[in-house]
Every structure is written in structure tokens, then in C-alpha cells.
Amino acid sequence: MESPDDTALAERAYDKAVRYELDYGCCPQCVLATVQETVGIVDDQTIKASHALSGGGGLMGEGLCGALTGGLMALAARFGRDRDELDQGRYMNDFKKAKELTERFRAEFGGVSCRELQQRFTGRTYDMWDAAQYRAFDQARGNRCAHATGTVTRWVVEILQRP
């Protein structure tokens, strides 16, 4: 059962992640930086490594939403398999938590890829490498990407606080 302190921490994480996304962009980094600042477990190299995952990977829109990717990386930082344990099996607990996050994300936002979310949030998709289209996307999305970033961060903090 969640305590009021756990709920408050998750809500603070939501607010911080939203603010980071609105101010700085790069949703996976915003999720990971917020998790680092609220519950730890994420190091600076992980935050750096997530940079290219923004916008569905290289701003191409084809892969997972960057916020979801950042959330999955945060969960794996706690529950994933260490390098020296590659021969130790699949670490199903991590996969179960990743599946839970992904299914929850899909149910809430109607898809998991950046392009699916662009379509849901704005009614169309964009070429993020075209400056005019990127500006149009940035304006059309409003705070929806920031909300997705904050929501993933809240969920991750909640999952990480479970016994």
C-alpha cells in the first residue's frame, strides 16, 4: 500500500519532469534526471546515453516514445541484469515491470511510438528534421508530451517504491 509520502514523491516527480520537458526537451533525459533526483539509482552516464532516444530515436519518430524509453531505462537501472550476470538468465522481474509500464502507457496514451503519439496529440505526424515541421509540432503538441513525460515519471517512481 502506498503511503502519503510515496504519493507526494510521485506527484513531485511528475511536476519536475513536466517542467524539465517544457524547459529543456528530450523526454527520456527528463524522466531519468527526475528519477535520479527523487529516488536515485540513475547515474549521469545513463542520462547521457538516453539523449539519442528522444523523438522515437534520433528524432525519427519510428521508435518508442522517448518518455517511455526513459522510464524503461530507469526501471532497468534498478531491476535489470548486470553485465557480469549475462549468463544468469533473463531476469523476468525486470521484463514484468517493463511490460506493466508499457501496457499502462499504451492504455493511457493510445500508442507507444513517437509517431503514434504525434498523431494522437496533434492529428498528424511530423518530420522532426525539418525545422518548420518541428516548430509546428512543438506548437501543436502544447503540453501533451510534457504530460506524458511527467506521467511516465510518476508511474516509475511508484513502481520503484514498491516493496
Beta strands, then each sheet from edge to edge (+ up, - down):
end
